[in-house]
Structure formats: structure tokens, C-alpha cells
Amino acid sequence: MGKLTPQVLRFDSLPSTNIEAARRAIEGAAEGVCVVAEEQTSGRGRLQRHWISPKGAGLYFSIILRPRFAQSAWPLLTLMAAVAVHDALLDSCSLETDIKWHNDILVNEKKICGILAETVETPMGRSVVVGIGINLREGSFPEALDELATSVEGVSEQPPDLDVLLEALIHSMARYYQALQQPDGREIIAREWCQRSSYSQGKVIRVSSGSEKFLGTTCGLEDDGALRVETGEGEIRIVRAAEVTAVRSR
């Protein structure tokens, strides 16, 4: 398996780093091309939610991947990215974070980073664009979201250095992407994710998928990154696409 060789393209402003990365993937850009913007004017999260991306307030990053392993393992790319973000924030900012299944990075149950992986059809075959948005400074989100979001500046004793964090993130992404390509890559990424996430085992959560909602307790991952949840009736439910929220004890 080839080693990821990132190439960083920087922009002052873009509608969305994922859109720009997807455009370049369609035009034939190589695996490892990274798009970084000072601001996004139309940043997106999951379910087409708006990701607020003011100038200089966050790290807005997307990378082109062209996985050669089985597509059944592609959902693990989001978990891989979450592990990479966790390690990058720890290494560059001395910041300990939690991972909420499956694509949010939390500090004190508040969101500090979101991850959005999207498949793109290209003349070179199907590729994946992984977008990462990290709140760096206090102005990276409106005051109305104070109960839900936080920033590196808000929880760290040292001001964030975007370039140091970017270098750490690229290093971590390359490391774990290579690990995922190994014969036991699924197990490696699932293990690394579980070690960094309080949501992996014994977390009481509410699962919402369309009109269906239920409570349960997490009990590990499937080999494709799906979450195993045990209901109050003792049934094991496999959750692949749903909103998950922690249920706080009273």
C-alpha cells in the first residue's frame, strides 16, 4: 500500500473546502491533496447543516483520498479522521478530547470539531473527500451556541497555532490512513477509536433515526464502524446512520 503524501493548497476564502477538494478530485488531483481556507462562506456539516467558518477563527481543511481497499471499510475513514484530530489536538495544543460517534470531537461535552466525509465520482474512480473543521478561537461560533460548542482558545491555556496544528493533523492523517490499509486495518482503527471515545462502551445514549427513537447503552463497534447499542430489553441494535446524544444522569 502506498504512503499518503499530502500536498497543501491554501486559500483566503472558499465557499467550502469540501466542494473545492471534490472539484479538484474530479479534475484528477492526486490522493493527498489538502485544501485549507482562511474562511468558508458556505461551510457544511452533516445533513447539509451550515458550518459557521469566520475568517481566521478555525482550521478549515479537506483532503482527497482514493482508497484502494474494500468499500465496505470506507465508513471507517470518518473514525480514522476523528482519531487523527484527537491526536493532533493533543500533540499540538496539549488538549485532551472525546470522540462522539461518529464524527464529532468534544471537550466537556461541547463540540470543538466536526468531520464530514463525502464520496465523489471521478474519471479516476470513486474517491472520498474528508472535511475537518476545528474551532480555534472564541469568535468561531455565535454566543447562542455557547452551550453546545467550544474552541481551542476557550479551553486551552495556550493560544492555538494553526500551522502547528495543521502539521500535526496531516501527520496523524497519514499515519492512520496507512494503518487502515493494513490487512487488520479495520481492527486497528476501531481499537484506536474506542480507546479515545467515551461513547464506545457503557454510554447511555438516545438514538434518533428518522421517526424512530430509542434509548440504549453503547457496547462497542462493528467492523465497519457501526455502533452497537443494547436496548433496555437486552436487544443489540446496530446503528449505522443516526443522530446520537448522550443522556445525562439526573
C-alpha positions as CSV (number, residue, x, y, z in Angstrom):
1,M,0.0,0.0,0.0
2,G,1.2,3.5,-0.9
3,K,2.1,6.0,1.8
4,L,0.0,9.2,1.8
5,T,1.9,12.2,0.6
6,P,-0.1,15.3,1.4
7,Q,0.1,18.5,-0.7
8,V,-1.4,21.6,0.9
9,L,-3.3,24.2,-1.2
10,R,-4.1,27.4,0.8
11,F,-6.9,29.8,0.0
12,D,-8.0,33.1,1.6
13,S,-11.7,32.3,1.2
14,L,-13.8,29.5,-0.3
15,P,-17.5,28.6,-0.3
16,S,-16.4,25.2,1.1
17,T,-13.1,23.3,1.3
18,N,-15.0,20.0,0.6
19,I,-16.5,21.5,-2.6
20,E,-13.1,22.7,-3.8
21,A,-11.5,19.4,-3.0
22,A,-14.2,17.5,-4.8
23,R,-13.8,19.7,-7.8
24,R,-10.1,19.1,-7.9
25,A,-10.6,15.3,-7.4
26,I,-12.9,15.3,-10.5
27,E,-10.2,17.1,-12.4
28,G,-7.7,14.4,-11.5
29,A,-5.9,15.8,-8.4
30,A,-3.8,13.2,-6.6
31,E,-4.6,11.4,-3.4
32,G,-3.3,13.5,-0.5
33,V,-4.1,17.0,-1.9
34,C,-5.3,19.1,1.0
35,V,-7.4,22.2,0.7
36,V,-7.2,24.8,3.5
37,A,-9.1,28.1,3.7
38,E,-8.9,31.1,6.0
39,E,-12.7,31.2,5.9
40,Q,-15.6,29.3,4.3
41,T,-18.7,31.3,3.1
42,S,-20.9,28.2,2.8
43,G,-19.3,25.6,5.0
44,R,-21.3,22.4,5.5
45,G,-21.7,19.8,8.2
46,R,-23.7,16.6,8.2
47,L,-27.3,16.6,6.9
48,Q,-26.5,19.9,5.0
49,R,-26.2,21.8,8.2
50,H,-24.4,25.2,8.0
51,W,-20.9,25.1,9.5
52,I,-20.0,28.7,10.6
53,S,-16.5,29.4,9.4
54,P,-15.4,33.0,10.0
55,K,-12.0,34.3,8.8
56,G,-9.1,33.3,10.9
57,A,-11.2,31.6,13.6
58,G,-10.8,28.0,12.7
59,L,-8.9,25.3,10.8
60,Y,-11.0,24.5,7.7
61,F,-9.4,21.5,5.9
62,S,-10.3,18.9,3.4
63,I,-8.2,16.1,2.0
64,I,-8.7,13.9,-1.1
65,L,-8.4,10.2,-0.6
66,R,-8.6,7.5,-3.2
67,P,-8.9,4.3,-1.1
68,R,-7.9,1.0,-2.8
69,F,-9.4,-1.2,0.0
70,A,-12.9,-2.7,0.1
71,Q,-15.6,0.0,0.0
72,S,-17.3,-1.8,3.0
73,A,-14.4,-0.3,5.1
74,W,-14.9,3.2,3.8
75,P,-17.2,4.3,6.7
76,L,-14.1,3.8,8.9
77,L,-12.5,6.8,7.2
78,T,-14.6,9.1,9.4
79,L,-13.5,7.2,12.5
80,M,-9.9,7.4,11.3
81,A,-10.1,11.1,10.8
82,A,-11.6,11.5,14.3
83,V,-8.6,9.6,15.8
84,A,-6.2,11.8,13.8
85,V,-7.9,15.0,15.1
86,H,-7.8,13.7,18.6
87,D,-4.1,13.0,18.4
88,A,-3.3,16.3,16.6
89,L,-5.1,18.4,19.2
90,L,-3.3,16.5,22.0
91,D,0.2,16.8,20.3
92,S,-0.1,20.4,19.2
93,C,-2.3,22.0,21.9
94,S,-2.0,19.6,24.8
95,L,-5.7,19.3,24.6
96,E,-7.5,16.1,25.7
97,T,-10.7,15.5,23.7
98,D,-13.5,12.9,23.5
99,I,-15.0,11.5,20.3
100,K,-18.7,11.3,19.9
101,W,-19.9,8.6,17.5
102,H,-19.2,9.0,14.9
103,N,-17.8,12.4,13.7
104,D,-17.7,15.0,16.4
105,I,-14.8,15.9,18.7
106,L,-15.8,17.1,22.1
107,V,-14.3,18.9,25.1
108,N,-16.5,18.8,28.2
109,E,-19.4,17.5,26.1
110,K,-19.1,20.6,23.8
111,K,-18.3,20.3,20.1
112,I,-14.9,21.6,19.1
113,C,-14.6,19.9,15.7
114,G,-16.8,18.3,13.1
115,I,-15.9,15.8,10.3
116,L,-17.7,15.3,7.0
117,A,-16.7,12.5,4.6
118,E,-18.2,12.5,1.1
119,T,-17.8,10.2,-1.8
120,V,-17.0,11.8,-5.2
121,E,-17.3,10.1,-8.6
122,T,-14.2,11.0,-10.7
123,P,-12.8,9.8,-14.1
124,M,-10.1,8.0,-12.0
125,G,-12.7,6.2,-10.0
126,R,-14.7,6.9,-6.8
127,S,-12.8,9.0,-4.2
128,V,-13.5,10.3,-0.8
129,V,-13.2,13.9,0.4
130,V,-12.8,14.2,4.2
131,G,-13.5,17.6,5.6
132,I,-12.5,18.7,9.0
133,G,-13.5,21.9,10.8
134,I,-11.9,22.8,14.1
135,N,-12.9,25.8,16.2
136,L,-9.7,27.6,17.1
137,R,-10.8,30.9,18.5
138,E,-13.6,32.3,20.6
139,G,-15.2,34.0,17.7
140,S,-15.6,30.8,15.7
141,F,-19.2,30.4,16.6
142,P,-22.1,32.7,17.8
143,E,-22.7,33.2,21.6
144,A,-26.0,31.5,21.1
145,L,-24.1,28.2,20.7
146,D,-22.1,28.6,23.9
147,E,-23.9,25.6,25.5
148,L,-23.1,23.4,22.5
149,A,-19.8,24.5,21.1
150,T,-16.3,25.4,22.3
151,S,-12.9,26.3,20.9
152,V,-9.3,25.5,21.4
153,E,-8.7,29.1,22.7
154,G,-11.7,28.7,25.1
155,V,-10.4,25.6,26.8
156,S,-6.6,25.7,26.4
157,E,-4.1,27.7,28.3
158,Q,-2.1,28.5,25.2
159,P,-3.3,30.3,22.1
160,P,-3.7,27.9,19.1
161,D,-1.2,28.0,16.3
162,L,-2.9,27.0,13.1
163,D,0.2,25.9,11.3
164,V,1.4,23.7,14.1
165,L,-2.0,22.1,14.4
166,L,-2.2,21.6,10.6
167,E,1.2,19.9,10.5
168,A,0.2,17.6,13.4
169,L,-3.2,16.8,11.7
170,I,-1.6,15.9,8.4
171,H,1.0,13.7,10.1
172,S,-1.8,11.9,12.1
173,M,-4.0,11.5,9.0
174,A,-1.1,10.0,7.0
175,R,-0.3,7.6,9.9
176,Y,-3.8,6.3,10.5
177,Y,-4.7,6.1,6.8
178,Q,-1.7,3.9,6.3
179,A,-2.8,1.8,9.3
180,L,-6.3,1.4,7.8
181,Q,-4.8,0.0,4.6
182,Q,-3.2,-2.9,6.5
183,P,-4.8,-6.4,6.5
184,D,-6.0,-5.8,10.0
185,G,-6.7,-2.1,9.4
186,R,-10.4,-2.3,10.5
187,E,-9.4,-3.7,13.8
188,I,-6.6,-1.2,14.3
189,I,-8.8,1.9,13.7
190,A,-11.7,0.5,15.7
191,R,-9.4,-0.1,18.6
192,E,-7.8,3.3,18.4
193,W,-11.2,5.0,18.2
194,C,-12.5,3.0,21.2
195,Q,-9.5,4.0,23.3
196,R,-10.2,7.7,22.7
197,S,-14.0,7.7,22.9
198,S,-16.3,7.5,26.0
199,Y,-19.0,6.6,23.6
200,S,-17.5,3.3,22.8
201,Q,-18.7,1.3,25.8
202,G,-21.2,1.8,28.6
203,K,-22.6,5.2,27.4
204,V,-26.3,5.8,27.8
205,I,-27.5,7.4,24.6
206,R,-30.6,8.5,22.7
207,V,-30.6,7.3,19.1
208,S,-32.7,9.2,16.6
209,S,-33.1,7.9,13.0
210,G,-36.0,9.5,11.1
211,S,-39.1,8.9,13.1
212,E,-37.5,6.1,15.2
213,K,-36.1,7.0,18.6
214,F,-34.8,4.7,21.3
215,L,-32.6,4.7,24.4
216,G,-29.7,2.3,24.9
217,T,-26.2,1.7,26.2
218,T,-23.2,1.5,23.8
219,C,-21.3,-1.8,23.6
220,G,-18.6,-1.4,21.1
221,L,-18.3,-1.2,17.3
222,E,-19.0,-3.4,14.3
223,D,-16.0,-4.0,11.9
224,D,-17.4,-1.3,9.6
225,G,-17.5,1.3,12.4
226,A,-21.2,1.0,13.1
227,L,-22.2,1.4,16.8
228,R,-23.6,-1.4,18.8
229,V,-26.3,-0.3,21.2
230,E,-28.0,-2.5,23.8
231,T,-31.6,-1.5,24.5
232,G,-33.4,-1.8,27.8
233,E,-34.9,-5.1,26.6
234,G,-31.5,-6.6,26.1
235,E,-31.6,-6.3,22.3
236,I,-28.4,-5.4,20.4
237,R,-29.2,-2.8,17.8
238,I,-26.6,-1.9,15.1
239,V,-26.6,1.9,14.4
240,R,-25.0,3.0,11.1
241,A,-26.8,6.3,10.3
242,A,-28.4,8.2,13.1
243,E,-28.2,11.1,15.5
244,V,-26.7,10.1,18.8
245,T,-26.8,12.1,22.0
246,A,-25.6,11.3,25.5
247,V,-28.3,11.0,28.2
248,R,-27.1,12.9,31.3
249,S,-27.8,11.3,34.6
250,R,-30.0,13.3,36.9
